């Protein structure tokens, strides 16, 4: 199994495999057809409170990561995502954030690869 992360605004490719959007909000300016996703799992995204906090504390990546992992502990949504990943050879977790090195998809990827 391979788990990748990618900005939703980048074009879909055959190497993406099964494409899962992991944002709570739909990406601005993007139609569902243009997104080319297989599944939208907004329930696995950070809570609105954590998302809002992170936007004003972008320099506190470790704290965001810890808080997000705490939210995901015993999460049915994370278990469902894990099932999806086990059913596909390649899964790409899609996110809208401009920061490719600090986003929820990276935290999810880390958790899923450890499981």
N, C-alpha and C positions, 0 to 999 in steps of 0.2 A: 504494500500500500504506500502511496506517495501522497503527501499533503503539501499543497502549494498555497501561497497567498498572492493576491493580485488586486490592483485598483480596478474597480468596476468600470471606470472610464477607459481602460485599455481594451483594445479589440479582443474578442473571444478568439481562441485558436483551438485546433483539434487536440493539442497537447494539454489543454486545461482539464480534460476529463469532465467529471460531474461538477457543475458550477453552483456553489451555494453562497448566496448573499447573507452576510452575518451582521448587517446594520439594522438598527431599530427603525430608522426612518428611510423612506425611499430616496435614492440619490437624486439630487436636483438636476433638472434638465435632461433626464434620461427616460426614454420610454421603455416599457417592459419588453417590447420587441427588440429594441437596440441593446438591451442589457444581456440578452441571451443567457438567462439563468435557468437552472433546472429546479431550484428551490430557494425560497426566501425564508430564512429562519430568524425572524426578528426576535423571537422569544429567547434566543441564545445570546443576543447582544447585551451590552451593559445597560443597566437600568437608566431611566431618564435622569435620575439624580446623579449617578456616577458619570454619565456622559456629560452632563452640564458642568460638574465639578472638574472633570478632566480638561474641558475646553478652556477653563480659566487657570489651570495648573499644568500646562503641557510639559513643564520642566520636571514634574514629579512622576516620571514614568514608573519607577519601582513601586511607589505608593499606589498608583492606578492599577498596576498589574496585581498587586496583593489584594486590593479591594475587589477587583473583578474576579479573581480566583475564589475569594470568599463568597461572592454572589453565586458563583457556579457550583460551589460545593453541594453535592447531593441534588444537582439540577436535573430534572427530567429532560429538559431541552438539550443539555450537554449529552445525556445518554442517547437521545434520539439522533443527535449529530454523530455520535460515535458509531451507531448502527449504520447510518448512511455511509460513513467512511469504510466500514468493514464490507459493505456491499459493492464498492467500486475500487478499481485498481488505482485511479488517480482522482483526487478531489481538490478543487481549487476554492479556497475561502476568499470571497470577494468583499471588499470594503471600499468606502467612498473617501476616507480620510486622505488628506494630501501628504501626510507623513507616512512614508512606507516603512520606516523603522520604529514607529510608535503607534500602534493601532490594535484594536481588539482581536483581529484575525491572528496576529502573532502570538497572543496569549492563548487563544484557542488551539492553535497549531501545537504549541508547546505542551499543553495539557493532553491533547489527543495522542501525540507521539509518545508520551510517557505511559499512557493507559495500556 
